[in-house]
Every structure is written in C-alpha cells, then in structure tokens.
Amino acid sequence: MAHQSIWRRAKDELGLTTLLNSPRDVHLLLLTRCIRMFAYGSSTLILAIYFAALGHSDTKIGLFMTLTLVGDVAISLLLTLVADRLGRRKILVAGGLLMALSGVVFASFSNYWILLAAAVVGVISPSGNEIGPFRAVEESTLAHLTDAKTRSDVFAFYVVVGTLGAAAGSLMCGWFTQALIAAGWTEVSAYRVIFWVYAIAGLTKAGITLLLSSACEAPKTAAESANLSEEQQAFLHTQPTTPTTSPPKKSTSLLAQISPSSRLILLKLCGLFFFDSLASGMVPNSLVAFYMERKFALPQGKLGTVIAIAGIMSSIGNIFASAIAKRIGLVRTMVFTHLPSAILLALVPLPPSVIVTVIILVARASLASMDQAPRSAFLSAVVLPNERTAVMGIVNTVKTMSQSSGPLLTGSLAQSGNFWIAFVVAGTLKAGYDVGMLTMFVSMRLEGDKSKGGEVEEERHELGEASQGHEGRLSFDDLSSDEDAGDHRNLAASRKTRP
C-alpha cells in the first residue's frame, strides 16, 4: 500500500495522472509535436554542412538562415491570425504538407534560390527550434482542451516530447549519415536521405492531424452564435419578420482581436521576449556546435552526441517544471530555473577543458527550457480564451524576428575572432529578461498559485485598463475553462470599475 501511495503521488507530482486522463486529442497533438521536432533535430544537424557540400559560401549560408526565419515570421503570423476562422486542424494539416514539400525540394535540388524559396514558403528549421504556425495553434488548442489547474502539466509534456524528439533526430541523423558515408555514399547523397525522412515526417504529421476531433476548434463566440440563431430562424419562419440588428462584423485587424487589457500585457511580454529570443538566436545549437568544433576540434559525431545528451537532460528537467510551478507559481518557476541557465551560458567560453565545457552545456540545457511550459501556461492565463491563438502567434512572431538577427551578430563576432563574446552577451540578455519578468509579473496572482497559508487557492489578477480614473478587474474564473461559454459572453459583467 505504501508503494502504491508513493507511486500515485509521484504520478500526480510529475503530471502523469493529468497526461493519462487527458483527451485523445491531447495525446495526438503531443505525438505530432514529437514527430515534427524529430524532423527538425535531424535536418538542423546537417543543414549548414549540406549547403557547404553543395558549394555555397558561408555568407550565403548565414543569409539563408536569416531569410528563412524572416519568411517564417510572415507565413506564421498570417496562418495563426486566421487559424481560428479557417479551422485549426486545417492549418496544422497545411503546415504538415508544407514540411513535406520542403523536404522533397531539399532532397531533389541544389540551386540556392530554389532551396531558399522552399525554406521560406515551406517549413525548414535552421536552428532546430520550433518554427512555423504549429506551436501557436497547438498551444492555443491545448489550453482549450485542458483546465487551468492541469494546464501546466500538459504544457510540460508538450515541451518534453519536443526536446526528446529533437534529441532523437540529432542522434539518428549523425550516426545514420556517418554510416551511409562509410558505406560509400557521397556526402550530398547521404544528407538528401535525411531530407526524404523529413518529408515523410511531414506527411505523417499531416495524417495524424486528420484524426483530431472537432473539439480542437475554437469555441464559437456570442456574435457567431447570434448569427447562427438568425440563420436558423430564417429557415423556420417563411413569413416576413421584423428586421433585427445584426451584430457587428468581427474585425480582421490584428489589434482588434485583442482586448485593451490584454494588449498591455502583450506589449510587456513582447518586449521581454524580444531580448530573450535575440540571445537564443545568437547561440543556437548549430553555432554552439560550431564553437565547440573550432575551439576543441571535436568531430561531428561527438558534437551530435553532446547535443542529443543536452536535449535528453532538458527533457528530464521539463518533467519537474510543472511540479515546481504548483508550489512556487508560474512566474517564479520561469525565473528561478531560467536565470541560472543564463549565468551558465555566459560561463561557456571560460573553461579551457572540453569536459568542463560540456558539463556546463549539459547543466544549462537541464535548466534552460524548464521555463517553457510555465511560460505557455502563464501566457494562456493572462489573455482571454478567444485571443490565445492570435496572441501566441504574435508572441512567436516577435520571438522569431528577434531571433533571426542573432546569427548575423554572432557571425560578425566570430569573423573578428571574438566568438566568445556572443555567449557572454547572450547570457547577459537572458538574465535581464529574467529580472524583467520577476519585476513586472511576480505580483500577478494566478489561479493555482500558492497562498500564504500553503494551500492552493483560486486567485484573481488585476489588469489595468487605459481608461480615465478607472481600473479594470478581470476575474480568472472567466479564464479557467473554455467550456463555460456563459462566462465569456458575460465577461463584461466580471469587470468592475472603481473610481
């Protein structure tokens, strides 16, 4: 009995109970995330090497990475803004097909501009990190399918399966291409096999997405329900009726989709995420591997193994992120795990020993992504449910835009013999991001945070609104469940103004 009690408690703490009891759609979304990140991890390890083998210059390789990220910004922003109207499942299927298209083109062509077009229009990750419209749509859907108390558990496993998939992809790619080359294949031919695998992964992801149910789609708003009711009445009554005033047409403007209170939160978060993502762009896995190869002359096989081990340790760390968040809150979990990783990042250039450097990299990886699941849960909580897809799309767009300039900065530093400065600057920027998060949002009380008495209580958070002499208060009871449509229709009633 004692062992059963310990196991039951461990499952609850690690979020396994939540995962097992989650809807089938949640499991399918996690599976597609794992497959996608496996493809990203496999292609990223050889992307720059593949371009070099094709005879393209280092300058063109850097330009390719930057333009790919910039192109992804435009495509992702467009798709995430219309995802809730066109259908989330349709957008995810389209993204999977674009992945497959990119893989086929990369496996078939050598022309630089054709490859660039395929990367911009399709989906290719130059850094191994998330790219495309997937994350914003999937996180919005997961938030819709789960309640506030279990959301951090689901987001934690969303991050875990992604990092595990990317690590497995890097490991497979490194040893598989090495085996092909040893068997007599040319480098280009061996690398093209990986892109065929990438294309198959995209098709597999699209196929699994077709199995998702209609529960993944955005809930209908009150205005849409009113329109539907009027259409039904038109069919039921053939005689003339008194014309009614139709609800205003929903604006397609970006800001119009976001409430004034959420805009202020979004502005602060985007400002902080800009610096954090710029730092991430300066030291992606591809450039970290390049730095290790240049400083210690490590072979590619060992580099791939180091990156894979770092990814596995990152997954292990993410498993505990949800349990920590339940005790100290989302914001504190984000800061207290991410800040040490920022300090470790700044220390990477210091050791003269490869062993010590690898230890620092692995230790940093164990902590670096522990803030991702709490950050996603936090972002889901501070905006309205019908804003989540657009807000997450905007946030990911800002992050990708700032990240795209990172490789250019690091390339300039490396060219001048100051590669090490990139790690120091990146660590400093990330530490500044953590201090900013703690300063701006630590007093924000969210549902599920610990009270002073040690019990979990349902708390409220005040959101300032830009109105003269008034302060809007938004109850998080309205944000806890997407199923309670009545709460959302009467959201205005929950905003109390004070003189």
SVG drawing of the C-alpha trace seen along z (x, -y; Angstrom):
<svg xmlns="http://www.w3.org/2000/svg" viewBox="-46 -60 88 62">
<polyline fill="none" stroke="black" stroke-width="0.4" points="0.0,0.0 2.8,-2.4 4.5,-1.8 1.2,-2.4 0.7,-5.6 4.2,-6.8 3.7,-5.9 0.3,-7.6 1.8,-10.8 4.7,-10.7 2.4,-10.4 0.4,-13.4 3.6,-15.5 5.1,-14.7 1.8,-15.3 1.5,-11.7 -2.0,-11.4 -3.1,-14.5 -1.5,-13.2 -3.1,-9.8 -6.5,-11.3 -6.2,-13.9 -8.5,-13.7 -7.3,-11.7 -6.8,-15.0 -4.1,-16.0 -2.2,-12.7 -2.4,-13.2 -1.1,-16.7 1.8,-15.6 2.6,-12.8 2.6,-15.3 4.9,-17.6 7.4,-14.8 7.4,-13.8 7.9,-17.4 10.7,-18.1 12.4,-14.8 12.4,-16.1 13.7,-19.5 16.5,-17.9 17.6,-15.6 17.7,-18.3 19.3,-21.0 22.5,-19.0 23.3,-18.8 21.7,-21.9 24.8,-24.1 27.0,-21.2 24.7,-20.3 24.9,-23.8 28.7,-23.8 28.8,-20.4 26.7,-21.9 29.4,-24.6 27.5,-27.6 29.6,-30.1 29.4,-30.8 27.9,-34.2 25.1,-32.6 24.5,-30.0 24.1,-32.8 21.8,-34.7 19.8,-31.6 19.2,-31.1 18.2,-34.8 15.9,-34.9 14.3,-31.6 13.4,-32.9 12.1,-36.2 10.0,-34.4 8.6,-32.1 7.5,-35.2 5.2,-36.3 3.8,-32.9 3.3,-32.0 1.7,-35.3 -0.8,-35.1 -1.7,-31.5 -2.1,-31.9 -4.3,-35.0 -6.7,-33.2 -6.4,-29.8 -9.5,-30.1 -11.6,-31.3 -10.4,-28.8 -10.1,-25.9 -7.1,-24.9 -7.0,-21.4 -6.8,-22.7 -3.9,-25.0 -2.0,-22.1 -2.6,-19.8 -1.4,-22.6 1.7,-23.0 2.5,-19.3 2.1,-19.3 4.5,-22.4 7.0,-20.4 6.8,-17.5 7.1,-19.9 10.3,-21.5 11.8,-18.1 11.2,-16.9 12.7,-20.1 15.8,-19.9 16.3,-16.3 15.9,-17.0 17.5,-20.3 20.9,-22.1 20.1,-25.6 20.5,-28.1 17.5,-30.2 15.2,-27.2 16.2,-25.9 15.7,-29.4 12.2,-29.7 11.3,-26.2 12.5,-27.1 10.7,-30.5 7.4,-29.2 7.6,-25.8 8.8,-24.8 12.5,-24.3 14.1,-25.0 17.6,-26.4 18.2,-26.2 16.3,-23.1 13.9,-25.1 10.1,-25.5 9.3,-27.2 6.1,-27.6 2.5,-28.2 2.4,-24.9 3.3,-26.0 0.8,-28.9 -2.1,-26.9 -1.2,-23.8 -0.7,-25.7 -4.0,-27.5 -5.7,-24.2 -4.1,-22.5 -5.2,-25.4 -8.7,-25.0 -8.7,-21.2 -7.5,-21.5 -8.4,-23.4 -6.2,-25.9 -5.3,-23.5 -3.8,-20.8 -2.6,-23.0 0.9,-23.4 1.2,-19.5 0.2,-19.2 2.4,-22.0 5.3,-20.4 4.9,-17.2 4.4,-19.3 7.9,-20.6 9.3,-17.2 8.2,-15.3 9.6,-18.1 13.0,-18.1 13.1,-14.3 12.1,-14.2 14.8,-16.8 17.4,-14.9 16.5,-11.6 16.5,-13.3 20.0,-14.7 21.3,-11.4 19.8,-9.5 21.0,-11.9 24.6,-12.0 25.2,-8.3 23.0,-7.4 24.7,-9.8 28.1,-8.6 27.1,-5.0 26.0,-5.9 29.2,-7.8 31.2,-4.9 29.3,-2.6 30.4,-4.6 27.7,-7.2 28.7,-10.8 28.0,-13.4 25.3,-15.1 23.5,-11.8 23.7,-10.9 22.3,-14.2 19.5,-14.1 18.3,-10.8 17.7,-12.9 15.5,-15.3 13.5,-12.4 12.9,-11.4 11.9,-15.0 9.3,-14.8 7.9,-11.6 7.7,-13.1 5.7,-16.0 3.2,-13.7 2.9,-11.5 2.2,-14.6 -0.5,-15.8 -2.1,-12.3 -2.2,-12.2 -3.7,-15.7 -6.7,-14.4 -7.5,-12.2 -8.2,-15.2 -11.8,-15.8 -13.8,-19.0 -13.2,-19.7 -9.9,-21.2 -11.6,-24.0 -12.0,-27.4 -15.3,-27.8 -18.0,-30.0 -18.3,-33.5 -21.6,-35.1 -21.7,-37.0 -21.3,-33.8 -24.0,-32.1 -26.3,-35.1 -25.6,-34.8 -26.3,-31.1 -29.6,-31.7 -30.7,-34.2 -30.0,-31.8 -32.0,-29.1 -34.9,-31.5 -34.8,-32.4 -35.4,-28.7 -38.0,-28.2 -40.1,-31.3 -41.1,-31.9 -43.3,-34.9 -41.8,-38.4 -40.4,-39.3 -39.3,-42.4 -35.7,-43.0 -33.2,-42.8 -29.9,-44.5 -27.1,-42.1 -24.0,-42.0 -21.1,-44.0 -18.8,-42.1 -15.6,-40.9 -12.7,-43.0 -9.7,-41.3 -7.4,-43.9 -4.6,-42.5 -5.2,-44.7 -9.0,-44.4 -8.7,-40.7 -7.1,-41.5 -8.8,-43.3 -7.3,-46.5 -6.3,-44.8 -4.5,-42.0 -2.7,-44.5 -0.8,-46.0 0.2,-42.5 1.2,-41.6 3.3,-44.7 5.3,-44.0 5.8,-40.3 6.8,-41.0 9.4,-43.5 10.9,-40.9 10.7,-38.0 12.5,-40.1 15.7,-40.2 15.4,-36.6 14.9,-35.4 17.7,-37.6 20.0,-35.9 18.7,-32.5 19.4,-33.4 23.0,-34.3 23.7,-30.8 21.5,-28.2 22.6,-24.6 24.2,-24.8 26.5,-27.7 27.2,-26.1 28.4,-23.0 30.5,-25.2 32.1,-26.9 32.9,-23.6 34.4,-22.3 36.5,-25.4 37.8,-25.6 38.3,-21.9 38.4,-20.3 35.6,-17.8 34.3,-15.5 30.7,-15.9 29.7,-12.6 30.7,-13.6 29.1,-17.0 25.8,-15.4 26.0,-13.2 26.7,-16.2 23.7,-18.0 21.5,-14.9 22.5,-14.4 21.8,-18.1 18.3,-17.6 17.6,-14.5 18.7,-16.3 16.4,-19.2 13.5,-16.8 14.2,-15.4 14.3,-18.9 11.0,-19.8 9.2,-16.9 9.8,-18.6 8.8,-22.1 5.1,-21.5 5.6,-20.2 7.8,-23.2 5.2,-25.6 2.5,-24.1 4.5,-25.1 6.1,-28.4 3.9,-29.7 4.4,-30.1 6.5,-33.3 8.9,-32.2 9.4,-28.9 10.2,-30.7 12.7,-33.0 14.3,-30.7 15.1,-28.0 16.0,-30.2 18.3,-32.7 20.8,-30.0 20.9,-28.7 21.6,-32.3 24.6,-32.5 25.9,-29.2 25.5,-30.3 27.8,-33.3 30.3,-30.9 30.6,-28.6 33.7,-30.3 35.6,-30.3 36.9,-26.7 39.9,-25.6 38.8,-22.0 36.3,-20.3 35.0,-18.2 34.2,-21.2 32.6,-23.0 30.4,-20.0 29.3,-19.8 28.3,-23.5 26.4,-23.0 24.5,-20.0 23.8,-21.7 22.5,-24.7 20.3,-22.5 18.8,-20.9 17.5,-24.3 17.2,-26.3 13.8,-25.1 12.2,-24.5 10.5,-27.9 8.8,-26.9 5.8,-25.0 5.1,-27.6 5.5,-30.4 2.9,-28.8 0.5,-28.3 1.2,-31.9 0.5,-33.3 -2.7,-31.2 -3.9,-32.6 -3.3,-36.3 -5.3,-36.6 -8.9,-35.7 -9.5,-32.3 -10.6,-33.7 -7.4,-35.7 -5.0,-32.9 -4.2,-31.8 -3.7,-35.4 -1.6,-36.4 0.6,-33.3 1.1,-33.9 2.2,-37.5 4.5,-36.4 6.1,-33.7 6.4,-36.2 8.2,-38.7 10.5,-35.9 11.3,-34.7 12.0,-38.2 14.4,-39.0 16.0,-35.5 16.6,-36.0 19.2,-38.8 21.1,-36.7 23.2,-34.6 24.3,-37.7 25.6,-39.2 27.4,-36.0 28.8,-35.6 30.3,-39.1 31.9,-38.4 33.3,-35.1 34.7,-36.7 36.6,-39.2 37.9,-36.4 35.5,-37.3 33.2,-34.3 33.3,-34.0 31.6,-37.4 28.4,-36.0 27.9,-33.7 28.6,-36.5 26.2,-38.9 23.5,-36.2 23.8,-35.2 23.5,-38.8 20.4,-39.4 18.7,-36.3 19.5,-37.4 18.0,-40.8 14.9,-39.1 14.5,-37.1 14.9,-40.2 12.3,-41.9 9.8,-39.0 10.3,-38.9 9.9,-42.7 6.8,-43.1 4.8,-40.0 5.8,-38.4 2.9,-40.2 0.4,-38.9 -1.8,-36.3 -2.9,-33.5 -5.2,-30.5 -3.1,-27.7 -0.5,-29.9 0.3,-29.1 -1.3,-31.2 0.5,-32.3 -1.2,-29.5 0.3,-26.9 -3.0,-25.8 -3.7,-26.2 -6.4,-28.8 -8.2,-30.3 -6.9,-33.8 -7.6,-36.8 -5.4,-39.1 -5.9,-42.8 -5.4,-44.1 -5.0,-47.8 -7.0,-49.4 -6.3,-52.6 -9.4,-54.4 -9.6,-57.7 -9.7,-57.3 -10.8,-53.6 -9.1,-50.3 -10.5,-47.2 -10.5,-44.0 -10.7,-40.7 -11.6,-37.5 -9.6,-34.5 -12.7,-32.4 -13.6,-33.5 -10.3,-32.2 -10.3,-28.8 -12.4,-26.9 -13.3,-27.4 -16.3,-25.2 -18.2,-27.8 -19.4,-29.9 -21.7,-31.8 -18.7,-33.2 -17.2,-34.5 -20.5,-36.0 -20.8,-37.8 -17.2,-38.8 -18.0,-42.4 -20.0,-41.8 -16.9,-40.5 -15.1,-43.7 -15.7,-46.0 -14.7,-49.6 -13.6,-51.7 -13.4,-55.5"/>
</svg>
